[in-house]
Amino acid sequence: MKEAIAPFKEAIEMIRDAGGEALRSCFQCGLCTASCPWNNVRTFMPHKKITESKFGLVDLGEEDWWLCSTCNACVSRCPRGVAITDVIRAVRNITSDSIPRAVPASLRSAVASLKSAGNPWGGARDERTNWARDLDIPSLSGETEVLYFSCCVPAYDPKMEKVARSACRILKETGARFAILGTKESCCGESVRKAGNYELFEKLATGNIDAFRESGVKRIVASSPHCYDTIKNEYPALGADVEVVHLTQYLARAMDEGTLTIRKPFPRKVVYHDPCYLGRHSDVYDEPRKVLSRIPGLTLMDEINARENSLCCGGGGARIWMETKKGERFSDILVEQAVELGAEVLATACPYCILNFRDSILTMGREDVLEVRDISEIVDEVI
């Protein structure tokens, strides 16, 4: 399918208007292409996409526009700081509006569920807090100091609900006066924004912001780096006035202040994976390691490429809702590396990473040698 925007001048203006103004600064050094994780498994040239955008030579039917996982490796290394992911998101926005059939089918399905139900699974709103059953989480009140934002993944995927349950048990252990939004909570909208659907993002975001205001809570703890980044950096432009911290930041602080005590050992070799939206996007590298390193018996290791050089799991940029061919999954590479390092547990702090890693372990037949755990699950086990 070959469909392009024309004339060229109009195409350039459309991309800029959709948030792709950054294309002006690119001078085609190619460092973005050298940094892109896709070139570990196939050929993908971000600098070519920027050039096409700069001259209005955009083929909206190309699959390549949907490959970007917004891992930020290219942006973090660009000598001019070009927001390459903004340009790609702008083209996705134009595609979604003008040629919706060019959007990957699995992503269209997730977006339809977000429109109708407020979550990518299409789950009923009154089932959003099923994960919190029997936890006796307090209702929102004037005494609530912290709002826990669970993320859609543990809320609707039964295999992932332990992440949210562990987080809440830990919050109770620290003595936090916390609550959840319950049925008022919707998807933070980060994936649909990365997919270029700004209108739906604003609808989801403003719904959550209204709920924040009604609750009167000024501090939020989020399990997902994607929720954390979106509420912190995107919501303020829509009127949000809240402080948001990632759960690992909260845990590290609680350990420092003495409100969280580790009581049991965890005698296992653990390799920690830096999620893109916690690491490169938010510069949170030390807190997760501080939490893990304070657990007795735990042997902590870094991946072969760690911190700012961490390899993306492949789930960002709405790719968690798109199909990735076998042989092209970054998570497969990371699982194999963890096994080679002799790790018994691959730990991380992002639900998208966990979904991808667990899928890779199953398809690669590694479930007998490597376990995937969220940091909250490990901490919950040892307090």
Secondary structure by P-SEA (a helix, b strand, c coil): cbbbbcaaaaaaaaaaaacccccccccccccccccccccccbbbbaaaaaaaaaacccccccccccccccccccccccccccaaaaaaaaaaaaaaacccccccaaaaaaaaaaacccccccccccccccccccccccccccccccccccccccccccccaaaaaaaaaaaaaaccccccccccccccaaaaaaacaaaaaaaaaaaaaaaaaaacccbbbbccaaaaaaaaccccccccbbbbbcaaaaaaaaaaaccccccccccbbbbbbbbcccccccccccaaaaaaaacccbbbbbcccccccccccccccccccccccccccaaaaaaaaaaaacccccccccaaaaaaaaaaaaaacccccbbbbcaaaaaaacc
